[in-house]
Amino acid sequence: MSGHNKWTKIKNTKEKNDQQNAKVYTKIGREIAVAVKLGGPDPNSNSQLKNIIAKARAVNMPNDNINRSIKKASGELGSVNYESMTYEGYGVAGSAVIVYALTDNKNRTASDVRHIFDKFGGSLGSNGCVSYLFTKKGVIYVQKGMGISDDDMMMIALDAGADDISIGDEVFEIYTTPDTFDTVKENLEKNNIAIADSSIDLIPSSYVTLPADKEATFVKMIDALEDSDDVQEVYHNVELQEE
């Protein structure tokens, strides 16, 4: 999601009920599995795993779940191999949507994603049809109200190696390149800056707005995609007015 809407989504995720939390934990478990396969089970030497564990703890995922996911991925408890898939397409009114999934059944996931696009007036496209509209960036969220002025936070972020900072009503959004993401986080923490959330996202080069009736349909499509068991992240270029 974009801007303030992304932060709203993060807050809502942390406040979900037990049933919804179980789905969130399952999705994070898949991310852990892929990270362990790529870089090993030690978060001290696997920065991707370290970031996912931080994400898991931010949504109160129990340590037992985290450790079980790591052991399962490393073969101690048996394992399931997940494959990453990216789908690109269009929502209503030509809006751009990118879906990132982790799946153990590519045919099932492709069918599910295509069905959701079709159901809400969108269309699944070929790889590359909308990705040129997005840039991969690290985004670090720091909540406001901790006694740090906007100017001071801007200086601290830039000194930490950030590329840019956006100052919102509730949070500072600090932007980095994917390569400097971990370094900037570490530098912020050394300055006693509490990080509320962080991730490497696809940021649109510009945003579009939709008529209210079209936006309602678009939101339903995004919600359906995010509710899919195989879908990990959904990126789009719509500036949502709904909260």
C-alpha positions in Angstrom: 0.0 0.0 0.0 1.1 3.6 -0.4 2.1 6.2 2.1 -0.2 6.6 5.0 -2.3 3.7 3.8 0.7 1.4 4.1 1.2 2.5 7.8 -2.5 2.0 8.4 -2.2 -1.5 7.1 0.7 -2.2 9.4 -1.2 -1.0 12.4 -4.3 -3.0 11.5 -2.1 -6.1 11.0 -0.8 -5.8 14.5 -4.4 -5.5 15.9 -5.9 -8.5 14.1 -7.8 -11.2 16.0 -6.5 -14.7 16.6 -7.8 -16.3 13.5 -6.4 -13.5 11.3 -3.1 -13.6 13.2 -2.8 -17.3 12.4 -2.9 -16.5 8.7 -0.3 -13.7 9.2 1.9 -16.2 11.0 1.6 -18.7 8.3 2.7 -16.2 5.7 5.7 -15.1 7.8 6.6 -18.8 8.3 6.9 -19.1 4.5 9.1 -16.1 4.4 11.3 -17.6 7.1 11.5 -20.9 5.1 12.7 -19.2 2.0 15.2 -17.0 3.9 16.7 -20.1 5.7 17.0 -22.0 2.4 18.9 -19.1 0.8 21.1 -18.0 3.7 21.0 -20.5 6.5 19.3 -20.7 9.9 21.5 -18.2 11.8 20.0 -14.7 11.8 23.4 -13.3 12.8 24.8 -14.3 9.4 21.6 -14.1 7.4 20.3 -10.5 7.3 17.2 -11.5 5.4 16.2 -13.9 8.1 17.0 -11.4 10.8 14.7 -8.8 9.2 11.9 -11.4 8.9 12.2 -12.4 12.5 11.9 -8.7 13.5 8.8 -8.5 11.3 7.4 -11.6 13.1 8.0 -10.1 16.5 6.4 -6.8 15.5 3.1 -8.7 15.0 3.6 -10.7 18.2 4.3 -14.0 16.5 5.3 -16.4 19.3 9.0 -17.4 19.5 7.9 -21.1 19.4 6.4 -20.5 16.0 9.5 -18.6 14.8 11.8 -21.4 16.0 9.6 -24.1 14.5 9.6 -22.4 11.1 13.4 -22.1 11.2 13.9 -25.8 12.2 11.4 -26.9 9.6 13.1 -25.0 6.8 16.5 -26.3 7.9 15.3 -29.9 7.7 15.1 -30.7 11.4 11.3 -31.1 11.3 10.9 -32.0 7.6 10.3 -29.3 5.1 8.2 -27.9 2.3 9.8 -26.1 -0.6 8.2 -22.8 -1.5 8.8 -21.0 -4.8 8.6 -17.3 -5.2 6.2 -16.1 -7.9 5.5 -12.5 -9.1 2.3 -11.6 -11.0 1.7 -8.3 -12.7 -1.6 -6.9 -13.9 -4.2 -4.2 -13.9 -7.0 -3.3 -11.6 -10.0 -1.2 -12.5 -9.4 2.0 -14.5 -5.9 0.8 -15.6 -4.4 0.8 -12.1 -1.1 -1.1 -11.7 -0.8 -4.1 -9.4 2.1 -6.4 -8.5 1.5 -9.6 -6.5 4.3 -11.4 -4.8 3.6 -15.0 -3.7 5.3 -18.0 -2.1 3.8 -21.3 -3.2 4.2 -25.0 -3.2 1.8 -25.3 -6.2 2.4 -22.7 -9.0 -0.7 -23.8 -11.0 -3.0 -23.4 -8.0 -1.6 -20.0 -7.2 -1.7 -18.6 -10.7 -5.3 -19.8 -11.1 -6.3 -18.2 -7.8 -4.7 -14.8 -8.6 -6.1 -14.7 -12.1 -9.6 -15.5 -10.7 -9.4 -12.6 -8.2 -8.2 -10.1 -10.9 -11.1 -11.2 -13.2 -13.7 -11.1 -10.4 -13.1 -7.5 -9.6 -12.8 -6.1 -13.2 -9.0 -6.4 -13.5 -6.8 -8.4 -15.8 -3.6 -10.4 -15.2 -0.8 -9.3 -17.6 2.6 -10.5 -18.6 5.8 -10.0 -16.6 7.1 -6.5 -17.0 3.7 -4.9 -18.0 3.6 -2.7 -14.9 6.9 -3.3 -13.0 8.6 -0.4 -14.8 6.3 1.9 -12.9 7.8 0.8 -9.5 11.2 1.1 -7.9 12.4 -1.2 -5.1 13.3 0.7 -2.0 13.8 0.1 1.7 11.2 1.8 3.9 11.7 2.2 7.6 8.9 3.5 9.8 9.5 5.5 13.0 6.5 6.6 15.0 6.3 10.3 15.9 5.8 11.7 19.4 9.0 10.5 20.9 10.5 13.9 21.6 12.3 14.1 18.2 11.6 17.1 16.1 11.0 16.8 12.3 14.2 18.6 11.5 16.3 16.5 13.9 14.8 13.3 12.6 15.6 14.3 9.0 19.2 15.0 9.9 19.5 11.7 11.9 18.1 9.7 9.0 20.3 11.4 6.3 23.4 11.0 8.5 22.4 7.3 8.9 22.6 6.9 5.1 19.0 7.3 4.1 18.1 8.6 0.6 15.0 10.5 1.7 12.5 10.9 4.4 8.7 11.6 4.3 7.2 13.3 7.4 3.6 12.2 8.0 1.1 12.9 10.8 1.9 9.7 12.7 5.2 8.4 11.3 8.5 9.3 9.7 8.9 7.2 6.5 12.6 6.8 5.8 13.7 5.6 2.4 16.9 3.7 1.5 18.2 1.6 -1.4 17.9 -2.1 -0.9 21.7 -2.4 -0.5 21.8 0.2 2.3 18.6 -0.9 4.1 20.3 -3.0 6.8 23.1 -0.4 7.4 20.6 2.5 7.8 18.5 0.4 10.3 21.6 -0.3 12.3 22.7 3.3 12.3 19.3 4.4 13.4 19.3 1.9 16.3 22.7 3.2 17.3 21.1 6.6 17.6 18.5 5.1 19.9 15.7 5.4 17.3 13.0 2.9 17.8 11.9 1.4 14.5 8.2 0.6 14.4 8.4 -1.4 11.2 10.6 -1.8 8.1 10.5 -3.6 4.8 11.8 -3.6 1.3 8.9 -2.5 -0.9 8.1 -1.6 -4.5 7.3 2.1 -4.5 5.4 3.6 -7.5 7.0 6.4 -9.4 3.6 8.2 -9.3 0.1 7.6 -7.9 -3.3 7.6 -9.4 -6.7 8.3 -7.9 -9.9 6.5 -8.7 -13.5 7.5 -8.5 -15.2 6.4 -5.3 -17.1 3.6 -6.9 -14.1 2.3 -8.7 -12.0 2.6 -5.5 -14.4 0.5 -3.6 -14.1 -2.3 -6.2 -10.3 -1.9 -6.2 -10.1 -2.2 -2.4 -12.1 -5.4 -2.5 -9.7 -6.9 -5.1 -6.6 -5.9 -3.0 -8.3 -7.4 0.2 -9.1 -10.6 -1.7 -5.5 -10.9 -3.0 -4.0 -10.3 0.5 -6.4 -12.8 2.0 -5.1 -15.5 -0.4 -2.9 -18.1 1.5 -0.1 -18.0 -1.1 0.1 -14.2 -1.5 2.7 -12.5 0.6 2.6 -8.9 -0.6 0.5 -6.7 -2.9 1.9 -3.5 -4.4 -0.1 -0.9 -6.4 -0.1 2.7 -7.5 -3.4 3.8 -6.2 -3.6 6.6 -3.7 -6.4 5.3 -1.5 -8.8 7.7 0.1 -10.5 5.1 2.2 -9.1 4.2 5.7 
